[in-house]
């Protein structure tokens, strides 16, 4: 009888591991398209800050 509890426990753990991997991949896939947008915005912010600093120095 205890063998079935062990089998159920192992299957439950495997299911939880699979679900966590699944949702990690889903979240990574959902956030991955935002990376170029964020880098573009950061690059633009740095360029604007550099132009302001260059303008204040003259």
C-alpha positions in Angstrom: 0.0 0.0 0.0 2.8 2.4 0.8 4.2 1.8 -2.7 1.3 3.6 -4.3 1.8 6.6 -2.1 5.4 6.8 -3.2 4.4 6.5 -6.8 1.8 9.2 -6.4 4.4 11.4 -4.7 7.0 11.0 -7.4 4.4 11.7 -10.1 3.3 14.8 -8.3 6.8 16.0 -8.0 7.5 15.3 -11.7 4.3 17.2 -12.6 5.3 20.2 -10.5 8.8 20.3 -12.1 7.3 20.1 -15.5 4.8 22.9 -14.8 7.6 25.1 -13.4 9.7 24.5 -16.5 6.7 25.2 -18.8 5.9 28.5 -17.1 9.5 29.6 -17.1 9.7 29.0 -20.9 6.4 30.8 -21.4 7.5 33.8 -19.4 10.8 33.9 -21.1 9.1 33.8 -24.5 6.7 36.5 -23.5 9.5 38.8 -22.2 12.1 38.1 -24.8 10.5 40.4 -27.5 10.7 43.3 -25.0 14.5 43.1 -24.8 15.2 45.1 -28.0 12.7 47.8 -27.0 14.4 48.2 -23.6 17.8 48.4 -25.1 16.6 51.0 -27.6 15.1 53.1 -24.9 18.3 52.9 -22.7 20.5 53.8 -25.7 18.3 56.8 -26.5 18.3 57.9 -22.9 22.1 57.7 -22.7 22.5 59.6 -26.0 20.2 62.3 -24.8 22.1 62.6 -21.5 25.4 62.8 -23.3 24.0 65.6 -25.6 22.8 67.5 -22.5 26.2 67.2 -20.8 28.0 68.3 -24.0 25.7 71.3 -24.3 26.3 72.4 -20.7 30.0 72.1 -21.1 30.2 74.7 -23.9 
